[in-house]
Amino acid sequence: MRRLLRTLLAAIGVLGLVMVGAVVYVTTFFDPNDLKPRLVEVVREHSGLELSLDGPLSWSFYPRLGVGMEKAEARLPDQSEDSTPFAAFSHAEVSLAFTPLLRGEIAIDGLTLEGLYLDLQRDAQGEGNWEVLLERLSESSQEAEAALAPASAGPDPNIDTGLSVALNVASVQVQDGEVRFRDALSDRELLFENLQVSGSNVNPGRAFPIVSSFRLKAYEGLDWQGQEREPRLGSDISLEGRVALGLAEGRHVLEGLSLATVNRLHGLDGEQQVNLTGAELVVNVGEGSLQLKEGKLDASLKHPRLGEKVLPLSLAFTLDADLDEQSASLRDMALTGPDGLELNGNLNLSALAEAPAYTGQLRMASLSLRPWLARLDMMPTMADGEALSDVALTSPVSGDLERFELAGLTLVLDGSTFTGRLAGQYDGEQLAADLQGDRLDLDGYLPPPGVEDDGAWLWRLPGIRRAHAAESDVLVPTEWLSALTLDAHLALGELRLAGMDFFDVDLTLEGRDGRHRLVAFESRFHDGRLAANGALDLRETPARWQLSPTVERVRLESLLESFGNESAPLNGRFSGEGELATRGNTLLELRRHLGGELSTRIEEGAIPGVNISRELCTTAAALEGEELNREWRDETRFEHIRATLRLNEGAARSDDLRVTLPGMEVDGKGELDLVSEQFDLRAALRLVDVENAPCEVNPRLERVPLPVRCEGQLGGNSAEWCRLDREAFQGTLAELLRNELSQRAGEEVEKGLEGAAGKIDERLGEETGKELRNALKGLFD
């Protein structure tokens, strides 16, 4: 036994001496630089790259056997020798573990690549300088393996040498790498600096850990160096996980994915943190697919437009991507955030590399928008303190990087429900909508009475912010509207605005190329009907407005009472139509330049609280020296009131006011300045002898008008607007007296008429003047 053991030990010693001798011989007498020409030739033949090996190739010995290479560069076929190389590295080394060689195994102990550099470029047509290289390598991959075999130190792989290759690399290191990507198509450059990659126990048969980190810089414009521009984006990125290399089937798996980024945007203070984790990332090269299971994206965002506080968001999802088709599917999406944000859905992405587009379904659970708008400094002053506290939506979605569409939208807004379609562009230059809703109380979303709101929140919306930069004091942002393409239709069962209720509202708007049209507006309104069409022309300065309103049989008493009057001063059915035009972009300008014509009429009406027929019949009886004793209604019924308003540069004038009452008529004319709100109205009431007259009328009195004058300011005391025009009345009586005296002689008649006139003057001045003023105020207010 002892002899056998001694023999075995001797054999092992001899084998060891032989292995050591072989290594010493190879490293001493064989120069690895003799392989350079063969390496250059193989690389040129199978990739098209021109390899330049400026540094030496060297052997390394104990404790590991390896070969190192210094300073290598590779250029594309069309590159000159003095140009920046396509790829380069400063040092590369491959080492074998020595001890496994004694067991007949080849174990790669380490792979090291230092100073890696890649220069990737894409031209204005979207062609990359790497594409030809990839095609060449793909076509000749098998030939390359056969061609490299003679250059290896080992013998023919088909001959069994007793050595087995243990593909378990103890360490893989890529250090201080740099990758540049110059994209002429998008006029930007990406720079990956300080690239570090490390892996241990790298084995194609089982998972091994890998760690990577680098710094990304993104520059706008390929001339950023000459312009000395700072990077638009700077990111520190790190990656960790366990990689399983399925080389045979081309299926690579990254388990326990953890990707962390710290981002800095040019011109902003603070850092944006975005982290991605996943249970398993599968890349199938053969199928050209990518899958991420149990993915989760956590972000902590800080930006002036997102408020003063950091905004935390979390997105859970599952990803399936087809790399060949440039498509992907995001399933089981769940976006959560502060203040009750919960958004779920699925998205299908297409044309990812060229023009990314998406379709899918989204659902947002009910939440209050108030804290979000306050965070974004977009919270308007609203009359309803609970407005926007209950908002939810669900809809199919589609779009791309420029536009969006909610084709089957269901929106719940504070108890109201809207359905239909909503679409537009993210830059605010296009908006399309076709919505139907049950009711909308718009007053709740407007500023409360007595509180001014400059609408600053509105101009922070995307697309409007830029256009409104120089238009803070105007009614509408003309620059934004000039570029807006608008196609909108809204149907509401009920709309409340300015304290008034509109029913069965139907509104259609269209606009493009600086001209917008109110195609149609229709609504039931106080038992009547409203309709209008109009236009806004922004192709000229100042902007021009046009409106054609139509009012049909609107009940005046309920309309006036909705303004806060306890009892309406006028009853009846109001109708009207006309053509209006103006120009400008402030309320003052619109009033000053308003022009056009309106035809108005009131039918089947009455003036409650006063009976003008009683007063005039009493006056007529006094002129005849008689008294009337009868019952009178406590109102004045009239058949109709008609007037045509002609407007010119902010002044409204009517010369054909006509009020028809039983037994009397009112004719008048007047003016109203819409800027100063000053008005002046002169009217004359006449008794006429008709069948339905409230009293008998002396034919002589049909020629005696009762003149009334109303003047003042719309914002003044309405009780002082109207009065009996004594001068005009006395002048009319004097004319009547002269006519009578020319037909009838005698002082008794003259004195009788003068006495009657005095009584009328006294009566009208003391009692009926006030009632007539109130009645006329109700007519012409």
C-alpha positions in Angstrom: 0.0 0.0 0.0 2.8 2.4 0.9 4.5 1.6 -2.5 1.2 2.3 -4.3 0.8 5.6 -2.5 4.3 6.6 -3.3 3.8 5.8 -7.0 0.7 7.9 -7.2 2.4 10.9 -5.5 5.2 10.6 -8.0 2.9 10.5 -10.9 1.1 13.6 -9.7 4.4 15.3 -9.2 5.5 14.4 -12.7 2.2 15.6 -14.2 2.5 18.9 -12.3 6.1 19.4 -13.5 4.9 18.7 -17.1 2.0 21.3 -16.8 4.3 23.9 -15.2 6.9 23.2 -17.9 4.3 23.6 -20.6 3.1 26.9 -19.2 6.7 28.1 -18.8 7.4 27.1 -22.4 4.4 28.9 -23.8 4.9 32.1 -21.9 8.6 32.1 -22.6 9.1 30.9 -26.1 5.7 31.7 -27.8 5.0 35.3 -28.7 1.2 36.1 -28.6 1.9 39.2 -30.8 2.2 36.7 -33.7 -1.6 36.3 -33.5 -2.2 40.0 -34.4 -2.3 39.7 -38.2 -4.7 36.7 -37.9 -7.0 38.6 -35.5 -7.1 41.7 -37.8 -7.8 39.5 -40.8 -10.7 37.6 -39.1 -12.3 40.8 -37.8 -12.1 42.4 -41.3 -13.5 39.4 -43.0 -16.5 38.7 -40.8 -17.5 42.2 -39.6 -16.0 44.7 -42.0 -14.3 46.5 -39.2 -10.7 47.6 -39.5 -9.0 46.5 -36.3 -5.9 48.4 -35.1 -3.9 46.7 -32.4 -1.4 49.4 -31.3 -0.6 47.9 -27.9 1.2 44.6 -27.2 -0.4 41.2 -26.5 1.1 39.7 -23.3 0.9 36.4 -21.3 0.3 36.2 -17.6 1.3 33.3 -15.4 0.6 32.1 -11.9 -1.8 32.2 -10.1 -3.7 32.4 -13.3 -2.9 31.9 -17.0 -4.1 34.6 -19.3 -3.6 36.9 -22.2 -3.9 40.7 -22.2 -4.2 43.3 -24.9 -3.5 47.0 -24.8 -5.0 49.8 -26.8 -7.2 48.5 -29.6 -9.3 50.4 -32.0 -11.9 49.4 -34.6 -13.2 51.6 -37.5 -16.0 51.2 -40.0 -14.9 50.5 -43.6 -15.6 54.1 -44.7 -13.8 55.7 -41.9 -10.4 57.3 -42.3 -7.5 56.4 -39.9 -7.5 59.8 -38.3 -11.2 59.8 -37.5 -12.8 58.9 -34.2 -12.9 55.1 -34.0 -16.2 53.3 -34.0 -15.1 51.2 -31.0 -12.0 51.1 -28.8 -10.7 50.0 -25.4 -7.5 50.7 -23.5 -7.0 47.3 -21.9 -8.5 43.8 -22.2 -7.6 40.7 -20.4 -8.7 37.0 -20.3 -7.4 34.8 -17.6 -7.7 31.0 -16.8 -7.6 29.5 -13.3 -4.5 27.4 -13.0 -5.7 24.8 -10.5 -8.5 23.5 -12.7 -6.0 22.8 -15.4 -4.5 20.2 -13.2 -7.9 18.5 -13.2 -8.1 18.7 -17.0 -10.6 21.6 -17.0 -10.4 25.0 -18.6 -12.0 27.5 -16.2 -12.0 31.2 -17.2 -11.2 33.0 -14.1 -11.8 36.6 -15.3 -12.7 38.9 -18.2 -11.7 42.5 -17.9 -12.4 45.3 -20.3 -11.1 48.8 -19.4 -11.7 52.1 -21.2 -14.4 50.8 -23.5 -15.6 53.4 -26.1 -18.4 53.2 -28.6 -19.3 55.9 -31.2 -22.9 55.4 -32.4 -24.4 57.7 -34.9 -27.8 58.0 -36.7 -28.2 60.2 -39.7 -31.1 62.5 -40.7 -32.7 59.6 -42.6 -32.7 57.4 -39.5 -29.9 55.1 -40.6 -27.5 54.0 -37.8 -23.8 53.4 -38.4 -24.0 50.1 -36.5 -26.7 48.6 -38.7 -24.4 47.3 -41.5 -22.1 45.8 -38.8 -25.0 43.9 -37.2 -26.2 42.6 -40.6 -22.7 41.4 -41.4 -22.2 39.7 -38.1 -25.6 38.0 -38.3 -24.9 36.6 -41.8 -21.4 35.3 -40.9 -21.7 34.3 -37.3 -21.2 30.5 -38.0 -18.3 31.2 -40.4 -16.7 33.5 -37.8 -16.7 30.7 -35.2 -15.0 28.3 -37.7 -12.5 30.9 -38.7 -11.5 31.8 -35.2 -10.8 28.2 -34.3 -7.4 27.9 -36.0 -6.3 31.1 -34.1 -7.0 29.5 -30.7 -4.3 27.8 -28.7 -6.3 24.6 -28.5 -6.4 21.9 -31.0 -9.3 20.9 -33.3 -12.5 21.0 -31.2 -13.6 17.7 -32.8 -10.6 15.9 -31.3 -11.1 14.7 -27.7 -8.1 16.0 -25.7 -9.3 15.0 -22.3 -9.7 18.6 -21.4 -13.2 20.0 -20.6 -14.2 23.6 -20.7 -15.8 24.8 -17.5 -17.8 27.9 -18.6 -18.0 29.5 -15.2 -16.3 32.9 -15.3 -15.4 33.9 -11.8 -15.4 37.6 -12.6 -16.4 39.8 -15.5 -15.5 43.5 -15.3 -16.2 46.4 -17.7 -14.6 49.6 -16.2 -14.6 53.2 -17.1 -16.6 52.8 -20.3 -18.1 55.5 -22.5 -20.8 55.4 -25.2 -21.8 58.3 -27.5 -25.0 58.4 -29.5 -25.3 61.3 -32.0 -28.8 61.4 -33.4 -29.1 63.8 -36.4 -32.8 62.7 -36.9 -33.8 64.3 -33.5 -30.9 66.7 -33.3 -29.6 65.5 -29.9 -26.7 63.6 -28.4 -26.7 61.1 -25.6 -23.5 60.5 -23.6 -23.1 57.4 -21.4 -20.1 58.0 -19.1 -18.3 56.1 -16.4 -19.9 52.8 -17.5 -19.3 50.0 -15.0 -20.4 46.4 -15.4 -19.5 43.6 -13.0 -20.6 40.0 -12.7 -19.4 37.1 -10.7 -19.6 33.3 -11.3 -20.9 34.0 -14.8 -22.3 30.7 -16.0 -24.5 30.0 -19.1 -26.3 27.3 -17.2 -27.5 29.1 -14.1 -28.3 32.6 -12.9 -25.5 34.9 -11.6 -25.5 38.3 -10.1 -24.7 41.4 -12.1 -24.3 45.1 -11.2 -24.0 48.0 -13.5 -23.9 51.8 -13.2 -23.3 54.8 -15.5 -24.0 58.5 -15.9 -26.3 59.6 -18.7 -26.2 63.1 -20.2 -28.7 64.3 -22.9 -27.8 67.4 -25.0 -30.1 69.3 -27.3 -28.5 70.1 -30.6 -25.4 68.3 -32.1 -23.5 71.6 -31.8 -23.8 71.7 -28.0 -20.0 71.6 -27.5 -19.4 74.7 -29.7 -22.3 76.5 -28.0 -21.1 75.4 -24.6 -24.6 74.3 -23.6 -25.3 72.4 -20.4 -27.0 69.0 -20.7 -30.8 69.1 -20.7 -30.9 65.9 -18.6 -28.3 64.4 -16.3 -29.0 61.0 -14.8 -27.1 58.7 -12.4 -28.3 55.1 -13.2 -27.6 51.9 -11.4 -28.8 48.3 -12.2 -28.8 45.2 -10.1 -30.2 41.7 -10.6 -29.4 38.0 -11.4 -28.9 37.0 -15.0 -29.6 33.6 -16.5 -28.0 33.3 -19.9 -30.0 30.9 -22.1 -27.4 30.9 -24.9 -28.7 27.8 -26.7 -32.3 29.0 -27.0 -31.5 32.7 -26.9 -33.7 33.3 -23.9 -32.1 35.6 -21.2 -33.7 36.2 -17.8 -32.9 39.0 -15.3 -34.3 38.1 -11.9 -34.9 40.6 -9.1 -34.5 43.6 -11.4 -33.7 46.8 -9.6 -33.0 50.0 -11.6 -32.5 53.2 -9.8 -32.1 56.7 -11.4 -31.4 60.1 -10.0 -32.2 62.8 -12.6 -31.4 66.5 -12.9 -33.2 68.8 -15.4 -31.5 71.8 -16.8 -32.7 75.0 -15.2 -34.4 73.3 -12.2 -33.2 72.8 -8.7 -33.6 69.5 -7.0 -33.4 65.9 -8.2 -36.1 63.6 -9.7 -35.8 60.0 -8.5 -37.3 57.2 -10.6 -36.8 53.5 -9.7 -37.9 50.4 -11.5 -38.2 47.0 -10.0 -39.5 43.7 -11.4 -39.7 40.1 -10.4 -38.5 38.8 -13.7 -37.3 40.4 -17.0 -37.2 37.9 -19.9 -35.5 38.8 -23.2 -36.1 36.2 -25.9 -33.7 37.0 -28.8 -35.0 34.3 -31.1 -38.6 35.4 -30.8 -37.7 39.1 -30.5 -39.8 39.5 -27.3 -39.4 41.0 -23.9 -41.5 40.4 -20.8 -41.4 42.1 -17.4 -43.4 40.4 -14.6 -44.6 42.3 -11.5 -43.1 45.5 -12.7 -43.3 48.6 -10.4 -42.2 52.1 -11.2 -41.7 54.5 -8.2 -41.1 58.1 -8.8 -40.5 61.1 -6.6 -40.9 64.2 -8.8 -40.1 67.8 -8.0 -41.0 70.5 -10.5 -42.5 74.0 -10.2 -45.5 72.9 -12.3 -46.1 70.0 -9.8 -46.2 72.2 -6.8 -43.8 73.0 -4.0 -43.8 69.5 -2.5 -42.2 66.4 -3.9 -44.9 64.4 -5.8 -44.7 60.6 -5.1 -46.2 58.3 -7.8 -46.2 54.5 -8.1 -47.1 52.5 -11.2 -47.5 48.7 -11.0 -47.7 46.8 -14.3 -46.9 43.8 -16.4 -45.1 44.3 -19.7 -45.1 42.2 -22.9 -43.1 43.6 -25.8 -42.5 42.4 -29.4 -39.1 43.9 -30.3 -39.4 43.0 -34.0 -42.8 44.6 -34.3 -41.9 47.5 -32.1 -45.0 46.9 -30.0 -45.7 46.4 -26.3 -48.6 45.7 -24.0 -48.9 47.2 -20.5 -51.4 45.0 -18.5 -52.8 45.3 -15.0 -51.7 48.9 -14.7 -52.3 50.5 -11.3 -51.2 54.1 -10.8 -51.4 55.4 -7.3 -50.5 58.7 -5.7 -51.4 61.2 -3.0 -54.9 62.6 -2.3 -56.6 59.4 -3.4 -55.2 59.0 -6.9 -56.0 55.5 -8.2 -55.9 54.9 -12.0 -56.2 51.4 -13.5 -56.2 50.1 -17.0 -54.3 48.5 -19.9 -52.4 50.0 -22.8 -51.2 48.6 -26.1 -48.2 50.4 -27.6 -47.1 50.4 -31.3 -44.4 51.9 -33.5 -42.2 52.4 -30.5 -39.0 53.3 -32.4 -40.6 55.6 -35.0 -43.9 57.1 -34.0 -45.1 55.7 -30.7 -48.9 55.3 -30.4 -51.2 53.7 -27.8 -54.7 52.3 -27.4 -56.3 50.8 -24.3 -58.7 51.3 -21.5 -58.4 53.6 -18.4 -60.4 53.9 -15.2 -59.9 56.6 -12.6 -61.6 56.0 -9.2 -63.5 58.8 -7.6 -61.3 61.5 -6.1 -61.2 65.1 -5.3 -59.4 67.3 -7.7 -59.2 70.2 -5.3 -55.9 69.2 -3.5 -54.4 68.4 -6.9 -55.3 71.8 -8.4 -54.1 73.5 -5.2 -50.8 71.6 -5.5 -50.4 72.7 -9.2 -51.4 76.3 -8.3 -54.4 75.9 -10.7 -57.2 76.1 -8.2 -59.8 78.7 -9.4 -62.0 80.7 -7.1 -65.4 79.0 -7.2 -68.7 79.7 -5.6 -69.3 76.1 -4.6 -66.7 75.2 -1.9 -67.3 71.5 -2.7 -66.9 71.7 -6.5 -64.6 69.2 -8.1 -64.6 67.1 -5.0 -66.1 64.0 -6.7 -64.5 63.2 -10.1 -64.3 59.8 -11.8 -63.9 58.6 -15.3 -63.6 55.5 -17.5 -63.0 55.3 -21.2 -61.2 53.6 -24.0 -58.1 55.7 -24.9 -55.9 56.1 -27.9 -53.3 58.5 -29.3 -49.6 59.2 -29.7 -47.0 61.6 -28.5 -49.0 64.5 -29.9 -52.7 63.7 -29.5 -55.1 61.8 -27.4 -58.7 60.5 -27.7 -61.2 59.2 -25.2 -63.6 57.6 -27.5 -66.1 56.2 -25.0 -65.8 58.5 -22.1 -68.0 58.3 -19.0 -67.2 61.2 -16.7 -68.8 61.7 -13.3 -68.5 65.3 -12.1 -70.0 66.2 -8.7 -73.0 64.1 -9.2 -73.4 64.9 -12.9 -72.7 62.3 -15.6 -71.3 63.0 -19.1 -70.8 60.5 -21.9 -69.3 60.7 -25.4 -66.0 61.5 -27.0 -63.2 63.9 -26.1 -60.0 64.3 -28.1 -57.2 66.8 -28.7 -53.5 67.6 -28.9 -51.2 67.9 -25.9 -50.0 71.3 -27.2 -53.6 72.6 -27.0 -53.8 73.3 -30.8 -56.7 70.9 -31.4 -59.8 70.1 -29.4 -62.7 67.9 -30.4 -65.7 66.8 -28.2 -69.1 65.3 -28.5 -70.5 65.0 -25.0 -74.0 64.4 -23.6 -74.8 65.2 -20.0 -77.7 65.1 -17.6 -77.1 68.4 -15.8 -74.4 71.0 -15.1 -74.5 73.7 -12.5 -71.9 76.0 -14.0 -72.5 78.7 -11.4 -70.8 76.5 -8.8 -67.6 76.6 -10.8 -67.6 80.4 -11.4 -66.3 83.0 -8.9 -68.9 83.9 -6.2 -70.7 87.2 -6.4 -68.5 90.1 -5.4 -65.2 88.1 -5.8 -63.0 88.9 -8.8 -61.0 86.1 -10.5 -58.4 87.0 -13.1 -58.6 83.5 -14.5 -54.8 83.0 -13.9 -55.4 79.3 -13.3 -56.8 78.8 -16.8 -53.6 80.1 -18.4 -51.5 77.4 -16.7 -53.2 74.7 -18.7 -51.1 73.0 -21.3 -51.2 74.8 -24.7 -52.8 77.9 -23.2 -49.9 78.8 -21.0 -47.6 79.7 -23.8 -50.2 81.5 -25.9 -51.5 83.6 -23.0 -48.0 84.9 -21.9 -48.7 88.4 -23.2 -52.5 88.4 -23.0 -53.3 88.6 -19.3 -55.9 91.4 -19.5 -58.1 90.2 -22.3 -61.3 88.2 -22.5 -59.9 85.4 -24.7 -56.3 84.3 -25.6 -56.3 85.3 -29.3 -52.9 83.7 -30.0 -54.0 80.3 -28.8 -57.4 80.5 -30.4 -55.9 81.6 -33.7 -54.0 78.3 -33.9 -56.8 76.1 -32.4 -58.8 73.7 -34.5 -62.1 73.2 -32.7 -64.9 70.8 -33.3 -67.2 70.5 -30.3 -70.8 69.4 -29.6 -72.4 69.5 -26.2 -75.9 68.3 -25.3 -77.2 68.9 -21.7 -80.5 68.0 -20.1 -80.2 71.0 -17.8 -77.7 73.9 -17.5 -77.6 76.4 -14.7 -75.8 79.7 -15.5 -76.0 83.1 -13.9 -78.9 81.9 -11.7 -80.9 80.9 -14.8 -81.9 77.4 -15.9 -81.6 76.2 -19.4 -83.2 72.9 -20.5 -82.4 70.6 -23.5 -79.3 72.6 -24.3 -77.6 71.8 -27.6 -74.4 73.6 -28.5 -72.1 73.2 -31.5 -68.8 75.0 -32.1 -66.4 74.9 -35.0 -63.1 76.7 -35.7 -59.9 76.6 -37.6 -57.4 79.0 -39.2 -58.3 81.8 -36.8 -62.1 81.8 -37.5 -64.4 80.2 -34.9 -68.2 79.7 -35.4 -71.0 79.2 -33.0 -72.8 76.9 -35.4 -75.9 76.5 -33.3 -77.1 77.1 -29.8 -80.6 75.9 -28.8 -82.3 75.6 -25.5 -85.7 75.7 -23.8 -85.8 78.7 -21.5 -88.6 79.8 -19.2 -91.3 78.1 -21.2 -89.9 79.5 -24.4 -87.0 78.9 -26.7 -83.5 80.4 -27.3 -81.4 80.0 -30.4 -78.3 81.7 -31.7 -75.4 81.4 -34.1 -72.3 83.6 -34.4 -68.7 83.9 -35.3 -65.3 85.1 -33.9 -62.8 86.2 -36.5 -59.2 86.4 -35.3 -57.7 86.9 -38.7 -57.8 90.7 -38.1 -56.8 92.9 -35.3 -58.9 93.7 -33.3 -60.9 90.5 -33.2 -64.4 90.7 -34.8 -67.5 89.2 -33.2 -70.9 88.4 -34.7 -74.0 87.1 -33.1 -77.5 86.3 -34.4 -79.8 85.6 -31.4 -83.4 84.4 -31.6 -85.8 84.4 -28.6 -89.3 82.8 -28.9 -92.1 83.4 -26.3 -90.0 83.4 -23.2 -92.1 84.0 -20.1 -91.0 87.3 -18.7 -92.4 87.0 -15.2 -90.4 83.9 -14.4 -87.3 85.3 -16.1 -87.4 88.6 -14.1 -88.1 86.8 -10.9 -85.0 84.6 -11.5 -82.9 87.8 -11.3 -84.0 88.2 -7.6 -87.2 90.3 -8.1 -89.9 89.2 -5.6 -92.6 90.1 -8.0 -92.0 90.8 -11.7 -92.9 94.3 -12.8 -93.9 93.0 -16.3 -95.6 89.8 -17.5 -95.9 88.4 -20.9 -94.2 86.4 -23.7 -91.0 88.0 -25.0 -89.7 87.3 -28.5 -86.9 88.9 -30.5 -84.3 88.4 -33.2 -81.5 90.4 -34.7 -78.0 90.7 -36.0 -75.2 92.0 -33.8 -71.5 92.7 -34.5 -68.6 94.2 -32.5 -64.9 94.2 -32.3 -62.2 94.1 -29.6 -61.1 91.8 -26.8 -62.3 93.6 -23.6 -65.8 94.2 -22.3 -65.3 98.0 -22.8 -64.3 97.5 -26.4 -67.1 95.2 -27.1 -69.7 97.7 -25.7 -68.1 100.7 -27.4 -68.1 99.1 -30.9 -71.4 97.1 -30.7 -73.6 97.6 -33.7 -76.6 95.9 -35.5 -80.3 95.7 -35.1 -82.7 93.9 -32.8 -86.5 93.5 -33.3 -88.3 92.9 -30.0 -91.9 92.3 -28.9 -93.9 91.3 -25.9 -97.3 89.6 -26.3 -100.1 88.6 -24.0 -98.7 90.7 -21.2 -99.6 92.8 -18.3 -98.2 95.3 -15.9 -99.1 94.2 -12.3 -99.8 96.6 -9.5 -101.0 99.5 -11.6 -103.8 100.2 -14.0 -102.9 102.8 -16.6 -106.4 102.5 -18.2 -107.9 103.6 -14.9 -105.6 106.6 -14.6 -106.1 107.8 -18.2 -109.8 107.2 -18.2 -110.0 109.2 -14.9 -108.0 111.9 -16.6 -110.2 111.9 -19.6 -113.3 112.2 -17.4 -111.7 115.1 -15.5 -111.2 116.9 -18.9 -114.9 116.5 -19.5 -115.8 117.6 -15.9 -117.0 114.1 -14.9 -116.1 111.4 -12.4 -115.8 107.7 -12.9 -117.0 105.2 -10.3 -116.3 101.6 -11.3 -114.2 98.5 -10.4 -110.7 98.3 -12.0 -108.3 95.4 -12.2 -105.0 95.9 -10.2 -103.0 95.5 -13.4 -102.6 96.9 -16.9 -103.1 94.3 -19.7 -101.6 95.0 -23.1 -101.8 93.3 -26.4 -98.2 93.8 -27.4 -95.1 95.9 -27.1 -92.9 96.3 -30.1 -89.6 98.1 -30.7 -86.7 97.9 -33.1 -83.3 98.7 -31.5 -80.6 100.0 -33.9 -77.1 99.9 -32.5 -74.1 101.8 -33.8 -70.7 102.1 -32.1 -72.1 101.4 -28.6 -75.3 103.5 -28.9 -78.7 101.9 -29.0 -81.6 103.9 -30.5 -85.3 103.1 -31.1 -87.7 105.3 -33.1 -90.7 102.9 -33.3 -91.6 101.9 -29.8 -95.3 101.0 -29.8 -97.3 99.7 -26.9 -100.9 98.7 -27.6 -103.4 98.5 -24.7 -107.2 98.3 -24.8 -108.4 101.8 -25.6 -104.9 103.4 -25.7 -101.6 103.4 -27.5 -98.1 104.3 -26.4 -95.5 105.6 -29.0 -92.0 106.5 -28.1 -88.4 106.7 -29.0 -85.1 106.8 -27.0 -81.4 106.2 -26.8 -79.0 104.2 -24.6 -75.3 104.6 -24.4 -73.9 101.2 -23.6 -70.6 102.5 -22.4 -71.8 105.2 -19.9 -75.2 103.4 -19.4 -77.0 106.7 -19.8 -80.4 106.6 -21.4 -83.2 109.0 -22.5 -86.7 107.8 -23.5 -89.6 110.0 -24.5 -93.1 108.4 -24.8 -96.7 109.6 -25.4 -99.8 107.8 -24.2 -103.0 108.3 -26.3 -106.6 107.3 -25.7 -108.2 105.8 -28.8 -111.8 104.9 -29.4 -112.0 101.2 -30.0 -114.6 98.5 -29.2 -112.6 97.1 -26.2 -111.8 100.6 -24.8 -112.1 100.7 -21.0 -114.1 103.9 -21.2 -115.7 106.2 -23.7 -113.3 108.7 -25.2 -114.2 112.2 -26.5 -112.8 112.3 -30.0 -111.1 115.6 -29.1 -109.0 113.8 -26.5 -107.6 111.3 -29.0 -105.4 114.2 -30.1 -104.1 114.8 -26.5 -101.0 112.7 -25.8 -99.8 112.2 -22.2 -96.1 112.7 -22.5 -93.7 110.8 -20.3 -89.9 111.1 -20.1 -87.5 108.5 -18.7 -83.8 109.3 -18.3 -80.9 108.5 -16.0 -78.3 105.8 -15.6 -79.0 102.0 -15.5 -77.1 101.7 -12.3 -78.9 104.6 -10.6 -82.1 104.8 -8.6 -84.9 103.4 -10.9 -87.6 105.2 -8.9 -86.4 108.5 -10.3 -86.1 107.4 -13.9 -89.6 108.3 -15.3 -91.8 111.4 -14.8 -94.6 113.2 -16.5 -93.2 115.6 -19.1 -95.0 118.7 -17.9 -93.5 121.0 -20.5 -94.6 118.8 -23.3 -98.0 118.2 -21.8 -98.6 121.9 -21.2 -97.5 122.6 -24.7 -99.9 120.1 -26.1 -102.8 121.5 -24.0 -101.9 125.0 -25.2 -102.1 123.9 -28.8 -105.4 122.1 -28.1 -106.7 125.4 -26.5 -105.7 127.4 -29.5 -107.5 125.0 -31.8 -110.6 125.0 -29.6 -110.6 128.8 -29.3 -110.4 129.1 -33.1 -113.7 127.1 -33.3 -115.5 128.2 -30.2 -115.6 131.7 -28.9 -116.2 132.9 -25.4 -114.3 133.4 -22.2 -116.4 130.9 -20.3 -115.2 128.0 -22.5 -111.6 129.2 -22.2 -111.8 129.5 -18.4 -113.4 126.0 -18.2 -110.6 124.4 -20.2 -107.9 126.2 -18.2 -109.6 125.1 -15.0 -109.7 121.5 -16.2 -106.1 121.7 -17.3 -105.1 122.9 -13.8 -107.0 120.0 -12.2 -105.3 117.5 -14.5 -101.9 119.0 -13.8 -102.5 118.9 -10.1 -103.8 115.4 -10.2 -101.0 114.0 -12.3 -98.4 115.8 -10.3 -99.6 114.5 -6.9 -100.9 111.0 -7.3 -100.7 109.4 -10.7 -97.2 110.7 -11.5 -95.6 108.1 -9.2 -97.7 105.2 -10.4 -97.1 106.2 -14.0 -93.4 106.3 -13.3 -93.5 102.8 -11.8 -95.5 101.5 -14.7 -93.3 103.0 -17.3 -90.2 101.9 -15.5 -91.5 98.3 -15.8 -92.2 98.8 -19.5 -88.8 100.3 -20.4 -86.4 99.1 -17.7 
